[in-house]
């Protein structure tokens, strides 16, 4: 205990959880310890990893650190864990601004073994240039007479992602809303940009951000707190403080614009491709209060939560497209966003009609409001979800961690997102007094918000071939510079690792 500073502790009455926040004295690493009578124990270590380009460094590192380490110098340690561990969760997540490595198990010995493997993997991975080639990208050739191709676990994965119209559209919306900070690039990697990633930048990114000083460490379950700290000290104790790692990873705020704008792009499609569009808002350029975030969540449900919600219903019944894009409120990142639109638009002329319908409906609702029965139903539904907190097969402790990170990652109170009683009571009191809460929210954050971008994605039957031809030309230029001896280095392709088959998950905001 003398290695750690006790920062604060509290009991989250809503879930009967005792929570303590520690700081490791030597490195400055923060440790959040949640004690509850739950045998499904959860551990996670998260690094703030903001990229400054779309080469996919965070995503490729997520894969690469799981391919052997100092204590576990085997090619695929996680294949062995999958075979022999009693884990209830074993995965990793790449977000636009962080990389999380969570594990869970009901067996204490197995749980601590998993933690050891994860900590050694992220802090002491066996990274080599070959790791980057295997997990990121490399030139590939079957025969010296053949043309070069690009291969790599993440490169191939992102090729598939970028073939999805929804994925291409969603990435463009995020990058359009955040032109000036790290959210304006793709942390997963753009296939057209991934081959620009060098070993020097790859290795440097790990050294820069994968340090305890830049980490948030999390424990949850019924195991003793001193044992948690003793285990973590075995790894943190060998590091010195690196304040610049935390300082350089701070996420800058996107300043809001005053006037709406529009972006039109094309995506690869067949002859029967259809258009899609969304209207997207950047909600805030300073932290939202818990009361505001809860009220926005209810407003989102009132607008889009059910097939009979007014905005959803208007779009569905408009006949302008095949289905509603009801992404709505997103609060996973430092700044919240809101997005709604339609896909399956066959007539491009209808795109502007969709935008007008959305804005007109919001204006109408801001004047008329919602009926009391709808508001009460939405509040009751939200309260039930918060109190029940049913995460299905997803470990409850992991949901706590992801919820805490929505504040903790940005150097704010990690306990605050876990509480809901007071914000809910405050919201009910405001509504009972007759305050037009949701009309005011729509006016402030949607109708009068100039930081609004309309993104239109149109099908292009020739674009896929254009992309292929561009890639062929790039590779030919490289191939022409290679000698027979150098080209032979790519004859044998690297073996596909376990992490290639892992499904990369990006959970939405959780309580």
C-alpha positions in Angstrom: 0.0 0.0 0.0 3.0 2.3 0.6 3.6 2.3 -3.2 0.2 3.9 -3.9 -1.5 7.1 -3.0 -5.1 6.9 -1.9 -6.9 9.6 -4.0 -10.5 9.1 -3.1 -13.1 6.5 -2.3 -16.9 6.3 -2.3 -19.8 3.9 -2.4 -21.9 3.9 -5.6 -25.2 3.3 -3.9 -27.0 2.6 -7.2 -25.0 -0.6 -7.6 -23.7 -1.3 -4.1 -20.1 -1.0 -5.2 -17.2 0.3 -3.1 -14.9 2.3 -5.4 -11.4 3.5 -4.6 -9.1 5.5 -6.8 -5.3 5.1 -6.3 -2.3 6.7 -7.9 0.9 4.8 -8.3 3.5 7.1 -6.6 6.4 6.2 -8.9 4.8 6.4 -12.3 1.6 8.3 -11.8 -0.6 5.5 -13.1 -4.2 5.6 -11.9 -5.9 2.5 -10.6 -9.6 2.2 -10.1 -10.6 -0.6 -7.7 -14.3 -1.7 -7.6 -15.2 -4.1 -4.9 -18.6 -5.9 -5.3 -19.9 -9.4 -4.4 -19.5 -10.6 -8.0 -17.3 -13.6 -8.7 -17.0 -12.7 -12.4 -13.9 -10.5 -11.9 -12.7 -8.0 -14.5 -9.4 -6.3 -15.2 -8.5 -3.8 -17.8 -5.7 -1.5 -18.8 -6.4 1.3 -21.1 -4.0 3.7 -22.8 -4.9 7.0 -24.4 -3.7 6.5 -28.0 -4.7 9.5 -30.2 -3.3 9.1 -33.8 -2.4 12.0 -36.0 -2.9 10.1 -39.3 -4.9 7.3 -40.8 -2.1 4.7 -41.0 -4.0 2.7 -38.3 -1.2 2.6 -35.7 -3.5 2.1 -32.7 -5.3 -0.7 -34.4 -2.2 -2.5 -35.6 -0.6 -2.2 -32.1 -3.7 -3.7 -30.6 -3.1 -6.8 -32.6 0.7 -6.7 -32.4 1.2 -6.6 -28.6 -0.9 -9.8 -28.4 1.7 -11.7 -30.4 4.2 -12.6 -27.7 6.1 -10.7 -25.0 9.1 -10.8 -22.6 7.7 -13.4 -20.2 5.7 -15.3 -22.8 7.9 -15.5 -25.9 5.6 -17.7 -27.9 4.1 -16.7 -31.3 0.5 -16.8 -30.2 0.0 -16.8 -26.4 -3.6 -16.0 -26.7 -4.3 -19.1 -28.7 -3.1 -21.0 -25.6 -5.2 -18.9 -23.3 -8.3 -19.6 -25.4 -7.5 -23.3 -25.1 -6.8 -23.5 -21.4 -8.1 -20.4 -19.7 -11.5 -20.3 -17.9 -11.9 -16.7 -19.0 -15.4 -15.2 -19.4 -14.1 -12.4 -21.6 -10.8 -12.0 -23.5 -10.5 -9.3 -26.1 -9.2 -5.8 -26.9 -10.8 -2.6 -28.3 -9.5 0.1 -30.5 -11.4 3.4 -30.2 -10.6 6.7 -32.0 -8.7 7.9 -28.9 -7.9 4.9 -26.7 -7.0 1.2 -26.7 -8.4 -1.1 -24.0 -7.3 -4.5 -23.0 -9.9 -6.2 -20.7 -10.1 -9.7 -19.4 -12.6 -11.5 -17.0 -12.7 -14.8 -15.2 -14.6 -16.3 -12.3 -11.5 -18.3 -11.1 -9.1 -16.2 -9.0 -5.9 -18.0 -10.1 -6.9 -18.0 -13.7 -7.9 -14.3 -13.4 -4.5 -13.3 -12.1 -2.7 -15.4 -14.7 -4.7 -13.5 -17.4 -3.7 -10.2 -15.9 0.0 -11.2 -15.9 -0.2 -12.2 -19.6 -2.0 -8.9 -20.5 0.3 -6.6 -18.6 3.4 -8.3 -20.0 2.0 -8.1 -23.5 1.2 -4.4 -23.4 4.2 -3.2 -21.5 6.8 -5.6 -22.9 5.6 -6.8 -26.3 8.0 -8.6 -28.6 7.6 -6.0 -31.3 9.8 -6.4 -34.4 9.6 -5.1 -38.0 8.2 -8.6 -38.9 5.4 -8.0 -36.4 4.4 -4.9 -38.3 4.5 -6.7 -41.6 2.4 -9.6 -40.3 -0.2 -7.6 -38.3 -0.1 -4.3 -40.3 1.0 -4.5 -43.9 3.6 -5.9 -46.2 4.3 -6.5 -49.9 3.3 -10.0 -51.0 4.3 -12.0 -54.0 3.8 -15.7 -54.9 6.2 -15.8 -57.8 9.0 -13.4 -58.9 7.1 -13.0 -62.2 3.9 -11.9 -60.5 3.0 -8.4 -59.5 3.2 -7.3 -55.9 0.1 -7.1 -53.7 -0.5 -5.6 -50.2 -1.2 -8.1 -47.4 -1.5 -7.9 -43.6 -4.0 -8.7 -40.9 -5.2 -5.1 -40.3 -4.8 -4.1 -44.0 -7.1 -7.0 -45.1 -9.6 -6.3 -42.2 -9.9 -2.6 -43.1 -10.2 -3.4 -46.8 -13.4 -5.3 -45.8 -14.6 -2.4 -43.6 -14.1 0.1 -46.4 -16.2 -2.0 -48.7 -19.3 -1.3 -46.5 -21.2 1.8 -47.5 -22.4 2.3 -43.9 -18.8 2.1 -42.6 -17.5 4.5 -45.2 -20.3 6.9 -44.5 -20.0 6.8 -40.7 -16.2 7.4 -40.9 -16.7 10.4 -43.1 -19.4 11.8 -40.7 -17.0 11.6 -37.7 -14.1 13.1 -39.6 -16.2 15.9 -40.9 -17.5 16.8 -37.5 -13.9 16.8 -36.1 -11.7 18.4 -38.7 -9.2 19.8 -36.2 -8.4 17.1 -33.7 -7.5 13.4 -33.5 -11.1 12.3 -34.4 -10.5 13.7 -37.9 -8.4 10.7 -38.8 -9.2 6.9 -38.8 -7.6 5.1 -35.9 -8.6 1.8 -37.5 -6.6 2.6 -40.6 -7.5 3.6 -44.1 -6.3 1.0 -46.6 -5.1 3.7 -48.9 -2.9 5.1 -46.1 -1.9 2.1 -44.1 1.1 1.3 -46.4 2.6 4.7 -45.4 3.2 3.3 -41.8 6.9 2.8 -41.1 8.6 0.7 -38.5 10.1 3.8 -36.8 6.6 5.4 -36.4 5.1 2.2 -35.3 7.7 1.5 -32.6 7.8 5.1 -31.6 4.0 5.2 -31.0 4.3 2.3 -28.6 7.2 3.8 -26.7 5.3 7.1 -26.5 1.9 6.0 -25.3 2.2 2.5 -23.9 3.6 3.6 -20.6 2.1 3.3 -17.1 2.1 7.1 -16.8 -0.4 7.2 -19.6 -2.5 4.3 -18.4 -5.9 3.8 -16.6 -5.9 0.5 -14.7 -9.2 -1.1 -13.5 -10.1 -3.9 -11.2 -13.6 -5.2 -10.4 -14.9 -8.1 -8.4 -14.7 -9.8 -5.0 -10.9 -10.3 -4.8 -9.0 -8.4 -2.1 -7.7 -4.9 -2.9 -4.2 -5.4 -1.4 -3.7 -8.4 -3.7 -4.7 -6.3 -6.7 -2.1 -3.6 -5.8 0.6 -6.2 -5.1 0.1 -7.7 -8.5 0.1 -4.4 -10.4 3.2 -3.2 -8.5 5.2 -6.1 -9.9 4.9 -4.4 -13.3 4.6 -0.7 -12.5 7.6 -0.8 -10.1 10.2 -1.2 -12.9 9.1 2.0 -14.7 10.0 5.6 -14.0 7.5 8.4 -14.3 7.0 9.8 -17.8 4.7 12.8 -17.5 5.1 13.7 -21.2 3.4 10.5 -22.2 0.2 11.6 -20.4 0.6 15.3 -21.5 1.1 14.4 -25.2 -1.9 12.2 -25.3 -4.4 14.8 -24.1 -7.4 15.0 -26.5 -7.9 18.5 -27.9 -11.3 20.0 -28.1 -12.9 20.6 -31.4 -14.1 24.2 -31.6 -17.6 24.5 -32.8 -18.4 26.3 -36.1 -21.1 28.8 -36.6 -22.5 27.8 -40.0 -23.7 24.5 -41.3 -22.0 22.9 -44.3 -22.4 19.8 -46.5 -20.1 17.1 -47.9 -20.8 14.9 -50.9 -18.7 11.7 -51.5 -18.9 8.5 -53.5 -18.6 4.9 -52.4 -17.9 1.7 -54.4 -21.2 0.1 -55.5 -22.8 -2.0 -58.1 -25.2 -0.8 -60.7 -28.1 -1.1 -58.2 -26.4 1.0 -55.5 -28.5 3.6 -53.7 -27.6 6.8 -51.8 -27.5 7.5 -48.1 -27.3 10.7 -46.1 -27.3 11.9 -42.5 -27.5 15.2 -40.8 -24.8 15.3 -38.1 -24.2 17.7 -35.2 -21.3 18.3 -32.8 -23.2 18.7 -29.5 -20.7 20.3 -27.1 -17.3 22.0 -26.9 -17.1 21.8 -23.1 -18.0 18.9 -20.7 -21.6 18.1 -20.4 -23.1 17.8 -16.9 -24.6 14.5 -15.8 -28.0 16.1 -15.8 -27.5 17.4 -19.4 -26.3 14.0 -20.6 -29.2 12.2 -19.0 -31.7 14.6 -20.5 -30.1 14.3 -23.9 -30.4 10.5 -23.7 -34.1 10.9 -23.0 -34.5 13.4 -25.8 -32.8 11.0 -28.2 -35.3 8.2 -27.1 -38.2 10.5 -27.6 -37.1 11.4 -31.1 -35.8 8.1 -32.4 -36.3 5.4 -29.8 -39.3 3.6 -31.2 -41.0 3.1 -34.6 -43.7 5.6 -33.4 -41.2 8.3 -32.2 -42.1 11.4 -34.2 -38.8 12.0 -36.0 -38.3 8.3 -36.7 -41.9 7.9 -37.9 -41.7 11.0 -40.2 -38.6 9.6 -41.9 -39.9 6.1 -42.1 -43.2 7.1 -43.6 -41.7 9.7 -46.0 -41.0 7.2 -48.8 -37.7 9.0 -49.5 -35.6 5.9 -48.7 -35.6 2.3 -47.6 -34.7 2.7 -43.9 -33.9 5.2 -41.2 -30.4 5.8 -40.0 -31.1 6.4 -36.3 -27.6 6.6 -34.8 -28.8 9.4 -32.6 -26.8 10.5 -29.6 -23.2 9.2 -29.2 -21.3 10.0 -26.0 -18.4 7.5 -26.2 -15.8 10.2 -27.1 -14.9 13.4 -25.4 -17.5 15.4 -27.3 -21.0 14.1 -28.0 -22.5 13.9 -31.5 -26.0 13.4 -32.9 -26.8 11.8 -36.3 -29.9 10.9 -38.2 -30.8 10.2 -41.8 -32.0 7.7 -44.4 -30.3 5.1 -46.5 -31.6 3.3 -49.6 -32.3 6.6 -51.4 -32.9 5.7 -55.1 -33.5 9.3 -56.3 -30.5 11.6 -55.5 -32.9 14.5 -55.8 -34.6 13.2 -52.6 -31.5 13.8 -50.5 -32.2 17.5 -49.9 -35.8 16.6 -49.1 -34.6 14.3 -46.3 -32.5 17.1 -44.8 -35.5 19.5 -44.9 -37.8 17.0 -43.4 -35.4 16.4 -40.5 -34.9 20.1 -39.7 -38.7 20.9 -40.2 -39.7 18.1 -37.8 -37.2 19.2 -35.2 -38.4 22.8 -35.4 -42.1 21.7 -35.1 -41.3 19.5 -32.1 -39.3 22.3 -30.4 -42.6 24.4 -30.5 -45.1 21.7 -29.7 -43.0 19.5 -27.4 -43.8 15.9 -26.6 -46.9 14.5 -24.9 -46.6 13.7 -21.3 -47.3 10.0 -21.7 -44.4 9.6 -24.2 -42.1 11.5 -21.8 -43.1 9.3 -18.8 -42.7 6.1 -20.9 -39.2 7.2 -22.0 -38.2 8.1 -18.4 -39.5 4.8 -17.0 -37.7 2.8 -19.7 -34.4 4.6 -19.0 -34.8 4.2 -15.3 -35.5 0.5 -15.7 -32.4 0.0 -17.8 -30.3 1.8 -15.4 -31.5 0.0 -12.3 -31.7 -3.5 -14.0 -28.3 -3.0 -15.6 -28.7 -6.2 -17.6 -25.6 -6.6 -19.7 -26.5 -10.1 -21.0 -23.4 -12.1 -21.7 -21.2 -9.0 -21.4 -19.4 -8.9 -18.0 -21.0 -6.3 -15.7 -17.7 -5.2 -14.5 -16.6 -4.4 -18.0 -19.6 -2.2 -18.5 -18.6 -0.3 -15.3 -15.1 0.2 -16.8 -16.3 1.5 -20.1 -18.8 3.8 -18.4 -16.1 5.2 -16.1 -13.7 5.7 -19.0 -16.2 8.1 -20.7 -15.1 10.6 -18.0 -11.9 9.1 -16.5 -10.0 9.1 -19.9 -10.4 12.8 -20.1 -9.1 13.5 -16.6 -12.5 13.9 -15.0 -14.2 12.1 -12.2 -14.5 8.4 -13.1 -17.2 7.8 -10.4 -19.6 10.3 -11.9 -20.8 8.3 -14.9 -21.7 5.4 -12.6 -24.3 7.5 -10.7 -27.8 8.2 -12.0 -30.1 8.7 -9.0 -29.5 12.5 -8.5 -29.5 13.4 -12.3 -32.7 11.4 -12.7 -34.4 13.0 -9.7 -33.3 16.5 -10.9 -34.7 15.8 -14.4 -38.1 14.6 -13.0 -38.3 17.7 -10.8 -37.7 20.0 -13.7 -40.3 18.3 -15.8 -42.8 18.3 -12.9 -42.4 22.1 -12.6 -43.4 22.5 -16.2 -40.0 23.4 -17.6 -39.8 22.6 -21.3 -36.6 20.7 -20.9 -36.5 18.8 -24.3 -37.6 21.8 -26.4 -34.8 23.8 -24.9 -32.3 21.0 -25.6 -33.4 20.7 -29.2 -33.1 24.4 -29.7 -29.7 24.7 -28.1 -28.0 21.6 -29.4 -29.7 20.9 -32.7 -31.8 23.7 -34.2 -29.5 26.6 -33.2 -26.3 24.7 -33.4 -24.2 25.9 -36.4 -21.8 22.9 -36.2 -23.9 20.8 -38.4 -22.7 18.8 -41.4 -24.9 17.0 -43.9 -23.0 14.1 -45.4 -24.3 12.6 -48.7 -22.8 9.3 -49.9 -23.6 8.5 -53.6 -23.0 5.1 -55.3 -20.3 4.9 -58.0 -20.1 1.7 -60.0 -16.6 2.7 -61.4 -15.0 3.7 -58.1 -13.9 0.2 -57.0 -12.0 -0.3 -60.3 -10.4 3.2 -59.9 -9.2 2.3 -56.4 -7.8 -1.0 -57.7 -6.0 0.7 -60.6 -4.5 3.2 -58.2 -3.2 0.5 -55.9 -1.9 -1.5 -58.9 0.0 1.6 -60.1 1.5 2.2 -56.6 2.7 -1.4 -56.4 4.0 -1.5 -59.9 6.2 1.6 -59.1 7.6 -0.3 -56.1 8.0 -3.6 -58.1 10.0 -1.8 -60.8 12.5 -0.7 -58.3 13.1 -4.2 -56.8 15.9 -6.5 -57.9 15.3 -10.2 -58.2 17.1 -10.8 -54.9 15.0 -8.3 -52.9 11.7 -9.5 -54.4 12.4 -13.0 -53.1 12.1 -11.7 -49.5 8.3 -11.6 -50.0 7.9 -15.1 -51.5 6.9 -16.6 -48.2 4.0 -14.8 -46.6 3.8 -14.4 -42.8 1.5 -16.8 -41.1 -1.9 -15.4 -40.1 -2.0 -14.8 -36.4 -4.9 -15.5 -33.9 -5.6 -11.8 -33.6 -6.6 -11.7 -37.3 -9.7 -13.7 -36.4 -10.7 -11.6 -33.4 -13.7 -9.4 -33.8 -12.8 -5.8 -33.0 -15.6 -4.4 -30.9 -16.5 -0.7 -30.3 -19.2 -0.7 -27.6 -21.6 2.2 -27.6 -21.9 4.4 -24.6 -23.0 2.5 -21.4 -24.2 3.7 -18.1 
